[in-house]
Amino acid sequence: MKLKKYRYKIVNSTNDLAIQIIKNTNNKSGIVIANKQKKGRGQYGKKWTSFKGNLFVSIFFPIDKIKFSLKELTKINCLLVKKLLLNFYNKKIRIKSPNDLLIDNMKISGILQETILKSSTKFIIIGIGVNLIKSPILKDYPTTNLLELTGKKVTPVNAILKLKKIYEKFIPLLPKFNVKNIEKI
């Protein structure tokens, strides 16, 4: 499966744009990419701080033939993003339920999942933010970024290429995926 790329310099939110693309086109899947978000969103309506040079994408595809709960899909998506991070950082990466990825108890990535219905087809939108070069300062929640951890700059283009390949390979397997094999992702 190939994800159609939608690339933008500045958007309000990649998830909001993905929802608009689903509603206004016949495209069944895609990846929305932005250099910057003005109104990035996190879980429970929290703001996602979007520094230029970090990764902001939303991936969307239909989930009608998928038997997983949203909670199970969240875990699967966290594992897919963890797989991306392991390309650049090969030490322990922990998933903090429901949707954060931590390194040394500091947040490096967050995922926002949403679903919408269009013409009786259910779509999932997976918003993914990864701190590649800069971390926000959050009260009571330490953060980090790949540059700080590795001393190497990971470009959004490089991260997007790897993430896109991970999802393009995995999405076709999802309808027949056995949740018992979740750790093998």
C-alpha positions, 0 to 999 in steps of 0.5 A: 500500500502506498500512502499519498503524501500531502506536504505543507509548510504551515498548518493549524493541525495535521490531524485536522487537515487529514480529516478535511482530506478524507471528507473532501476527496476520494483518497482512502489513505495518506500521510499529511506532513507539515514543517510547522503546526500553529494549533497542534493538538495532543490527547485530551485537548492538550496543546502540542508544541510544534517546533520547526525541525521536529516531526509532525505527521498524520497518517490516515486509512480505513479501518472497517476490516480491522477487528481491534479496539481503539485501545489496541490500535493505540498500542500498535501505533505506539509500537510502530512509532517506537520502531521508527525511533529505534532507527535513530536511538538503540537504547530503551524506549518505553511506552507510557499508556495510552500514547506517549513514548519516553526515553529515560522517563522523558517524553520524546513522542506523542500520538493522537488518534481520531476516527471519523465516518465517511459514507459508512467507511470508518477511518483512523487518523494517527497524529504523530509528533516526535521531538527530533531537534528541540523539546518543549518545556512542560511543567511536571513532564520532562521532555527530550529530543533525539539531537540531545540524546544522540548528538546527531541531527535527524531531519524530518525528511529522513524520519518521514521516509522511514515512518512512511515505509513502516506504515506502508508495510504494516497497514496491509497486514493489519486486518489479519494481524494477531494481537498476540504477536503485538510485540513482534512489530 
